[in-house]
Amino acid sequence: MKTPSNLSASIVTRNMSELANDTGNVYESIAIISKRANQLALKLKEELNGKLAEFATTVDNLEEVFENREQIEISKHYERLPKPTNLAIEEFLEGKVYYRTPEEEAPAAPKAE
């Protein structure tokens, strides 16, 4: 997964009206952002688990746990990445998130007379 390196890892104050520009509703925007953040978190977790599985051993030796530097370095790399919430907010503000509402996609039912 490609993550931008220019994102701040710290907390940034956001303009709420900026979030509501696309949807017209702050709460709807937050719901869209949270769903995208969950998608990103799941993707990152799968990627991390896949990389860590390469170094997995079946032996539960206490000495070996402390000596596995590859797993530690991979984990540290993922800890330094921007959080999925920050990524989702930036994607939303840049217009990179596709979303639709159920009201828009449901066809109008014909009226019975």
C-alpha positions in Angstrom: 0.0 0.0 0.0 1.4 3.3 -1.0 1.2 5.9 1.7 2.1 9.6 1.2 5.1 10.8 3.2 3.9 14.4 3.5 1.1 13.7 6.0 1.6 14.8 9.5 1.6 12.1 12.1 0.3 14.5 14.8 -3.1 16.0 15.4 -4.2 18.7 13.1 -7.1 21.1 13.7 -9.7 20.7 10.9 -12.3 23.1 9.6 -15.6 21.3 10.0 -17.3 23.3 7.2 -14.5 22.1 4.9 -15.5 18.5 5.7 -19.1 19.2 4.9 -18.5 20.8 1.5 -19.0 17.6 -0.5 -21.9 16.0 1.3 -23.6 19.0 2.9 -23.6 17.3 6.2 -20.7 17.0 8.7 -22.0 13.8 10.2 -22.3 12.1 6.8 -18.8 13.2 5.9 -17.5 11.7 9.2 -19.3 8.5 8.6 -17.7 8.2 5.1 -14.3 9.0 6.5 -14.6 6.4 9.3 -15.6 3.7 6.8 -12.6 4.5 4.6 -10.3 4.6 7.7 -11.6 1.1 8.6 -10.8 -0.1 5.0 -7.3 1.3 5.2 -6.7 -0.1 8.7 -7.8 -3.6 7.5 -5.5 -3.3 4.4 -2.5 -2.2 6.5 -3.2 -5.0 9.1 -3.3 -7.7 6.4 -0.1 -6.3 4.8 1.7 -6.2 8.2 0.5 -9.8 9.1 1.7 -11.0 5.7 5.1 -9.6 6.1 5.4 -10.8 9.7 4.3 -14.3 8.7 7.4 -14.6 6.6 9.5 -14.6 9.8 7.2 -16.7 11.9 8.6 -19.8 13.6 6.8 -22.7 15.2 9.3 -22.8 18.1 8.2 -20.9 21.2 11.7 -20.3 22.5 12.0 -17.2 24.7 15.5 -16.5 23.5 14.4 -16.5 19.9 11.6 -14.0 20.5 14.1 -11.3 21.5 16.5 -12.0 18.7 14.1 -11.6 15.8 15.2 -8.2 14.6 13.4 -8.4 11.2 10.0 -8.5 12.8 10.9 -5.6 15.1 12.1 -3.5 12.2 8.9 -4.2 10.2 6.7 -3.4 13.1 8.6 -0.1 13.8 8.1 0.9 10.1 4.4 0.4 10.3 4.2 2.3 13.6 5.8 5.3 11.9 3.2 5.4 9.0 0.4 7.9 9.2 -2.7 6.6 11.0 -5.5 5.3 8.8 -7.8 8.1 10.1 -5.4 10.8 8.9 -5.1 9.1 5.5 -8.8 8.8 5.1 -9.4 12.5 6.0 -6.8 13.6 3.4 -8.3 11.3 0.8 -11.8 12.7 1.5 -10.6 16.3 1.3 -8.8 15.7 -1.9 -11.9 14.1 -3.5 -10.3 10.6 -3.8 -13.0 8.8 -1.9 -15.9 7.3 -3.9 -19.2 7.1 -2.0 -22.8 6.8 -2.7 -26.0 7.0 -0.6 -28.8 4.4 -0.7 -31.4 7.1 -1.6 -29.6 8.0 -4.8 -29.2 4.4 -6.1 -32.6 3.0 -5.3 -35.0 3.4 -8.3 -38.4 5.0 -7.6 -41.1 2.4 -7.2 -44.1 2.8 -9.5 -47.3 3.9 -7.8 -50.2 1.5 -8.0 -53.5 3.1 -8.8 
